[in-house]
Amino acid sequence: MKLTEKQKRFCDYYIETGNATESYLRAGYKVKTDGAARANASRLLTKANVKNYIDNRLKELDNARIAKAEEVLKYLTAVMRGEETEEVVVVEGSGDGKSNARAIKKEVSAKERIRAAELLGKRYALFTDKVDMDVDVGTEKLDSILRQLKEG
């Protein structure tokens, strides 16, 4: 079941404020008392289509705000390859003891590129000295190895 325009406004205000009663009133619903607004807003929040809309919008907002692993890896790769720039402030003398500041874009430093490469290397376990092994040795075999070590 689709939401009405008022229900959508209510949901959007509710996501923004977290206050159901205020959202109900701001969405344009008319009531005689604050208690009625509170009760109607609470009832509206229990409707499946309203809950689904709110849950989906929250998920969308969360996805837009939080970088996923692939996005981070792409950014680190771009930094490592020197494809990213950074903005820095440069102060230049203009004569008579005066100076002007301006922002310029410059390539990311070699230090930052190396750091990005290190982080990517860590992610892909390129620099590990340890070797992870999963060994299944029965107790008889282990006893045999221990005897050989003692005799040896």
TAVEN-V33092 format. One record per helix or strand. SS is the DSSP state (hx for helix, st for strand). FROM is the first residue (numbers start at 1). TO is the last residue. If there is no record, write none. Layout:
SS	FROM	TO
SS	FROM	TO
This chain:
hx	5	17
hx	20	26
hx	34	45
hx	48	65
hx	69	80
st	85	95
st	98	107
hx	110	123
hx	139	151
